[in-house]
Amino acid sequence: MKVSSQSHENPTDYREIKLPVPWGHICGKWWGPTNVQPIVGIHGWQDNSGSFDKLAPYLVERGLSFFCIDLPGHGFSSHIPQGLVYDHYFDGVYYVRRIVKTYRWNDVTFIGHSLGGCIIFLYASIYPHDVSKFVSLDTCGPCGRNGTKVLRQANLNIDQLFDAGDDFCYGYDEMLNILMDGHNGSLDKESCEILLKRGLKPAKDKENCYVFTRDPRLRINALPFFTIDEIKDFASRITCEVLNIRANRGTKFDDPENYDITLDAIKRQAKRFERVVVEGTHHVHLTNADRIAPIILNFLINRTE
């Protein structure tokens, strides 16, 4: 299998990666040396690998390699075939596994934000011997939900998938405002501009008009849901080193107590466990990377005591 890459001139910059898959390709940004196994970064729902643009240079400056992918349907990666729907959690595990097996990596270190953190939570549970370290940003794993609530919402989630039509086109400034408004203060203007570098493309046959690169089917919140008991079972299988960074103005969960329950379940058998709360929003790794970079570097570089 041929993996294509395009390098940039600055040695601290990145290479564009294009990995062939049966439905098209998975794209990403590889920061730092490409002759060593990288840390793998997985972004959040409807974001893209640009989410790590502010954090990556801190890692590269310390000699680390960092490969951030665009999940299928996001950024520059191909959308899944028409007629299918996204199972964000387990599809994500499959995508990560496919990349790991393609490059034949072992003892992988991951950084996951939001949905990306949920995917790596599941991956570290399903493949506990293949994960060395796991940094989770403003998530603990898939939200544990009340079973009655899950069943009550299931029919709505499924029926909404039939209405996930094509995206409309917008002017650049309008797209910027849509992105900022949609994140309710989690992103500033500069951060939105970074995400739009991989998040928009020119509309066909219309000047000065753009469409989002992300698949409109992603907008439907059809994520699979788990009960807290199921989440605890997954958590009990995670044995790698774990760092959890929570933003004090980050995601508000329906059942906030489940965050602590999940982390407590991870802590019981994790080789090493650290938990930190920082000032910032859900996208603190993009808006204020300087606040979390030292914490992450200390965790990644220092050996287990």
C-alpha positions, 0 to 999 in steps of 0.5 A: 500500500502506497502512502503519499506525503507532501512536505513543507519547508520549515523543519518544525512544520508538517507533512500532508499524509494521504493514506489509501483506504477502500472507500477513498483515503484518510488524510492527516498532518504529520509533524516532526520526524517521519522516521520514528513512530509518532504520537497519534492525535484524534480530533473531536466531532466535526473538527479536523486535524487542524485542531492540534495546530497550536499544540503540535509545535510544542511536541516537535520542539521536544523532539517528538513526532505527532501524526494527527488524522482527519477522521473519515467525513472530516477535513480532507479525508473521504466521506463514507459511501452514500447510504451508510451512516457514521457509528462514530465510536466503533467506526473510529476504533476501526479507523485507528486500528487500520492505521496502526496495522498499516504502519505496523506500530506497537505500544502506541501513544495517543492524544484524543480530544472529545470524540477522539478521546472517546475513540481512544478510550474504547481502543485502549480497552479493546486493545489494552496491550497495544497502547502505551500512553493515552492523553484525554482532552476534556472527556473521560470516554463515551458518556454513560447514559440512563438506559431509559433515556437512550431508548427514548432518544433512539428513534429520533436519532435514527429518523433524523438520518433521513434528513441529512441533506447536502450542505449549503454554500456560504461566503467565507465570513459567514462560514466563520460566524457559523463556526463560532456561533456553533461552538458557543464560545469554545473557539475564538476567531483565530481558532475557527480560521485554523479549522476552516483551512481544512474545513471548507472548499470552494463551491462548484460553479459559484464564485466566492462561495464555499461549502464545509468539507465535513460530511453533512451526515455528521450533523445528526447526533446518532452516536451510540450510547452506553450505560454507565455500567457498560462504560465501567466495564470498558474502563476496567480493561484500560491498563496503559498510562493515562492523563486526563485534562479537563477544561473548567469551562468545557463540556457540560455532561447530562450526568456529570457524576459519571465523569468521576465514576469513569475515571475512578474505574480507569485509575484502579488498573491503569499503569499510571494515572494523572488528572488535571483541571485547567482554565479554558474551554472545550477547545483549550488545546487549540485556543490556549495550547500553552496551558496544557503543553507543559502538562502533556510533555511532562507526562509523555517524556517522564518515565513511570515512577 
